[in-house]
Amino acid sequence: FVDITMLHNATKMREDFFSSVSHELKTPITSIRGYTELLSAGVITDEDKQKEVLNKILDQVRNMSNLISDILMLSRLDSRDLLVEEVPLHIKTTVENVLENYDASIMKKNIHVHTDLEDVIYIGNDQQLQTLISNLVSNAIKYNKENGDLMIKLHEANDHMVLVVSDTGIGIPSADQARVFERFYRVDKGRSRALGGTGLGLAIVKHIVSYYDGKIQLQSQLDVGTQITISLPMKKVD
């Protein structure tokens, strides 16, 4: 017997997803086309203004590239039958590498980083876990305040790897907290787009956590900050 309800829901989810993707891609494409037409028609003659417009086009291209990368990541995570190489990973080193990648953003907002990292060795896929940590750190920086704090804790407890990322940022309204892990859901759409957010970062985090049969917990308060706790069961070496 075929569960018609499940098939209907799956079809509806795919349709909603593709509709959202089309909408998200339409915005930068429209912007790029508009700016390109202005330059091509010779409407903008001032050299400084031309450079400004070219930089705006480049920003939109980056946004599209990030969006497509996130969509591909979600697609791979949805295909759970896909063969994923899992190896022992030093997660402390992964966290440190991710923070190094965000050095410029951290310095720009003068964010104070505090870490308490145990040398946890976790069996998993390097790309997935880097993406998981990177998305959490990126949000903690992006939505933090100037001169704010970013705290990252990593330890092993009860046969689980526990990662806690917290910030002193703008926080998330209680009404939105249950939905922030949905695809393309943004608390403040204008602000998220301006900061380069694709609306898929936390959805990817949720999918990766689900892939490893883990749990995710969110605590947030407006104008105080946000804390996300990830707990992933440790795997035994065969």
Backbone torsions as a table, in degrees:
resi	resn	phi	psi	omega
1	PHE	NA	144.0	179.4
2	VAL	-104.2	129.5	177.7
3	ASP	-77.6	99.4	-175.8
4	ILE	-63.1	-36.5	-179.1
5	THR	-62.5	-44.0	179.0
6	MET	-63.1	-42.9	179.6
7	LEU	-63.3	-42.1	179.5
8	HIS	-62.8	-45.1	-179.6
9	ASN	-64.0	-41.1	179.7
10	ALA	-63.9	-42.1	178.8
11	THR	-64.2	-42.5	179.4
12	LYS	-62.9	-41.2	179.2
13	MET	-63.2	-42.2	179.0
14	ARG	-64.1	-43.1	179.8
15	GLU	-62.9	-43.9	178.8
16	ASP	-63.0	-39.6	-178.5
17	PHE	-65.0	-47.9	-179.2
18	PHE	-66.6	-33.6	176.0
19	SER	-64.3	-42.8	179.0
20	SER	-66.0	-41.6	178.7
21	VAL	-61.0	-45.2	179.9
22	SER	-60.1	-42.3	-180.0
23	HIS	-65.1	-44.0	-177.4
24	GLU	-66.6	-35.3	179.7
25	LEU	-77.6	-28.3	-177.0
26	LYS	-63.7	-37.0	-177.1
27	THR	-62.1	-54.5	178.8
28	PRO	-66.9	-33.8	179.9
29	ILE	-64.1	-43.6	178.2
30	THR	-61.3	-42.2	179.8
31	SER	-64.7	-45.9	-179.8
32	ILE	-62.5	-44.2	179.8
33	ARG	-61.7	-43.4	-179.1
34	GLY	-62.2	-47.6	-179.9
35	TYR	-65.0	-39.5	-178.5
36	THR	-65.6	-40.5	179.0
37	GLU	-63.7	-38.6	178.2
38	LEU	-63.2	-44.1	179.8
39	LEU	-67.1	-42.9	-177.9
40	SER	-64.1	-35.9	-178.9
41	ALA	-80.1	-5.8	179.4
42	GLY	74.0	20.0	-179.7
43	VAL	-67.7	-37.0	-179.7
44	ILE	-99.0	111.0	-176.8
45	THR	-106.4	-23.2	179.8
46	ASP	-68.0	128.0	-174.5
47	GLU	-63.0	-41.4	178.9
48	ASP	-64.5	-39.7	178.9
49	LYS	-66.7	-37.0	177.8
50	GLN	-62.3	-43.2	178.6
51	LYS	-63.4	-39.4	179.3
52	GLU	-62.3	-44.1	179.8
53	VAL	-66.3	-40.6	177.8
54	LEU	-62.4	-38.4	177.1
55	ASN	-65.6	-36.4	177.4
56	LYS	-66.2	-39.5	177.1
57	ILE	-62.7	-44.5	179.5
58	LEU	-61.0	-40.1	177.6
59	ASP	-61.4	-42.6	179.7
60	GLN	-67.1	-36.8	177.0
61	VAL	-63.6	-41.9	177.4
62	ARG	-61.9	-42.8	179.2
63	ASN	-60.3	-42.3	178.6
64	MET	-65.4	-41.8	179.8
65	SER	-62.3	-44.2	178.1
66	ASN	-63.4	-41.2	-180.0
67	LEU	-62.7	-45.9	-179.5
68	ILE	-64.0	-40.4	177.9
69	SER	-61.3	-41.8	-180.0
70	ASP	-68.1	-37.9	178.3
71	ILE	-63.9	-43.2	178.5
72	LEU	-63.3	-39.4	178.2
73	MET	-62.4	-45.0	178.5
74	LEU	-62.5	-39.3	179.3
75	SER	-62.5	-42.3	178.6
76	ARG	-66.2	-37.6	179.5
77	LEU	-69.4	-34.3	177.8
78	ASP	-66.5	-30.6	180.0
79	SER	-86.6	77.1	-174.7
80	ARG	-66.7	-15.8	177.6
81	ASP	-81.3	-5.1	178.2
82	LEU	-66.8	133.8	-179.4
83	LEU	-71.8	118.1	-179.7
84	VAL	-117.9	124.5	179.9
85	GLU	-73.4	126.6	178.4
86	GLU	-120.3	129.2	-177.4
87	VAL	-136.7	161.5	175.1
88	PRO	-64.9	128.4	-176.8
89	LEU	-124.9	137.9	172.8
90	HIS	-84.1	98.6	-173.2
91	ILE	-66.9	-29.6	176.3
92	LYS	-58.1	-43.8	178.9
93	THR	-65.4	-39.0	178.3
94	THR	-61.1	-45.0	178.6
95	VAL	-61.0	-45.5	-179.0
96	GLU	-62.7	-39.6	178.5
97	ASN	-66.0	-40.2	178.6
98	VAL	-62.9	-45.7	179.2
99	LEU	-60.7	-38.7	178.7
100	GLU	-62.4	-37.3	179.1
101	ASN	-65.4	-24.8	-178.0
102	TYR	-102.9	16.1	-179.0
103	ASP	-51.8	-46.6	-176.1
104	ALA	-63.8	-43.9	180.0
105	SER	-65.9	-38.3	179.3
106	ILE	-65.3	-43.9	-180.0
107	MET	-67.5	-37.8	-178.0
108	LYS	-60.7	-37.7	-179.4
109	LYS	-99.4	3.5	-179.3
110	ASN	52.2	49.6	-179.5
111	ILE	-86.7	135.4	179.6
112	HIS	-93.0	119.3	-175.9
113	VAL	-98.4	129.8	177.7
114	HIS	-123.1	127.3	-179.6
115	THR	-126.1	146.3	174.1
116	ASP	-138.7	88.7	-168.3
117	LEU	-116.4	118.8	170.4
118	GLU	-82.2	154.8	179.6
119	ASP	-83.1	73.8	-178.7
120	VAL	-82.3	131.4	175.2
121	ILE	-105.0	116.5	-175.6
122	TYR	-120.1	136.3	178.9
123	ILE	-87.6	112.2	-178.0
124	GLY	-167.0	-172.5	179.1
125	ASN	-92.2	127.6	-174.5
126	ASP	-58.6	-47.0	-177.4
127	GLN	-63.9	-43.1	-179.2
128	GLN	-62.3	-45.7	-176.7
129	LEU	-72.5	-33.7	173.7
130	GLN	-64.0	-41.8	178.9
131	THR	-64.0	-43.1	178.2
132	LEU	-56.7	-53.0	-177.5
133	ILE	-66.9	-41.6	-178.7
134	SER	-61.5	-42.0	-179.6
135	ASN	-66.1	-38.2	178.5
136	LEU	-67.6	-44.8	-179.6
137	VAL	-66.5	-41.7	179.7
138	SER	-58.4	-46.0	178.8
139	ASN	-64.4	-39.9	-178.4
140	ALA	-65.7	-26.2	176.2
141	ILE	-86.0	-48.7	-174.7
142	LYS	-57.6	-41.9	-175.4
143	TYR	-104.2	16.7	176.9
144	ASN	-84.9	169.2	177.5
145	LYS	-95.2	160.1	173.1
146	GLU	-57.9	137.3	-179.7
147	ASN	63.4	22.9	-179.3
148	GLY	-80.6	-175.1	-179.3
149	ASP	-119.7	144.4	174.4
150	LEU	-126.9	120.8	-177.8
151	MET	-116.9	132.0	177.9
152	ILE	-129.5	125.0	177.5
153	LYS	-120.8	141.3	179.3
154	LEU	-139.5	124.9	177.4
155	HIS	-156.5	170.0	176.9
156	GLU	-110.1	133.2	-179.5
157	ALA	-150.3	129.6	177.0
158	ASN	52.2	48.4	179.4
159	ASP	60.0	28.6	176.4
160	HIS	-130.3	146.6	168.8
161	MET	-90.1	127.3	-177.7
162	VAL	-116.5	123.4	178.6
163	LEU	-119.9	126.7	-179.8
164	VAL	-122.3	122.3	177.5
165	VAL	-120.5	120.6	-178.4
166	SER	-133.4	153.6	-178.6
167	ASP	-139.3	171.4	177.3
168	THR	-113.1	45.6	-173.9
169	GLY	-91.7	-153.2	-172.2
170	ILE	-74.8	-18.7	179.6
171	GLY	76.9	172.6	-178.1
172	ILE	-123.7	128.9	177.9
173	PRO	-57.9	143.9	-177.3
174	SER	-57.7	-33.1	-179.2
175	ALA	-67.0	-22.7	-177.4
176	ASP	-99.4	-11.9	-170.9
177	GLN	-63.2	-31.9	-179.2
178	ALA	-74.7	-13.0	-173.4
179	ARG	-113.0	-5.3	-173.5
180	VAL	-66.6	-15.5	178.8
181	PHE	-92.6	2.8	176.9
182	GLU	-79.0	150.5	178.5
183	ARG	-63.9	130.8	176.1
184	PHE	67.6	9.5	178.5
185	TYR	-82.6	128.3	177.9
186	ARG	-126.9	137.0	176.9
187	VAL	-68.4	-47.3	178.1
188	ASP	-126.2	96.5	-172.7
189	LYS	-60.0	-44.3	-178.9
190	GLY	-62.0	-46.2	-178.2
191	ARG	-66.8	-41.6	-179.3
192	SER	-61.3	-44.8	179.2
193	ARG	-64.8	-40.1	179.9
194	ALA	-62.6	-31.5	-179.8
195	LEU	-89.0	1.4	177.2
196	GLY	87.3	16.2	-179.9
197	GLY	-77.2	142.2	179.6
198	THR	-96.1	-12.3	-176.6
199	GLY	81.0	8.9	-177.5
200	LEU	-117.3	-9.1	-173.8
201	GLY	-55.5	-52.9	-178.1
202	LEU	-74.6	-26.0	174.3
203	ALA	-64.6	-40.1	177.8
204	ILE	-66.3	-42.1	176.6
205	VAL	-56.1	-48.2	-179.5
206	LYS	-59.9	-42.4	-179.2
207	HIS	-65.8	-40.6	179.5
208	ILE	-66.3	-43.6	177.7
209	VAL	-60.0	-42.8	178.2
210	SER	-64.1	-38.6	179.9
211	TYR	-58.2	-36.5	-179.4
212	TYR	-96.6	14.9	178.3
213	ASP	56.8	37.4	-178.9
214	GLY	-98.8	-170.9	179.9
215	LYS	-130.7	151.5	179.6
216	ILE	-132.4	137.8	-178.6
217	GLN	-131.5	134.3	-179.2
218	LEU	-117.6	131.9	172.0
219	GLN	-130.7	128.6	-177.4
220	SER	-152.3	150.1	177.8
221	GLN	-142.3	132.5	-178.5
222	LEU	-55.3	133.3	178.1
223	ASP	62.2	12.0	176.6
224	VAL	-116.4	-46.5	178.6
225	GLY	143.9	-179.5	-176.6
226	THR	-133.4	142.4	174.9
227	GLN	-130.3	127.9	176.7
228	ILE	-118.8	127.3	-179.8
229	THR	-114.2	125.3	178.8
230	ILE	-111.8	131.6	177.7
231	SER	-126.9	116.9	-178.6
232	LEU	-118.8	129.0	179.0
233	PRO	-63.2	136.3	178.7
234	MET	-73.4	144.2	177.7
235	LYS	-103.1	143.4	179.6
236	LYS	-84.0	142.1	176.5
237	VAL	-76.7	127.3	-179.5
238	ASP	-68.9	NA	NA
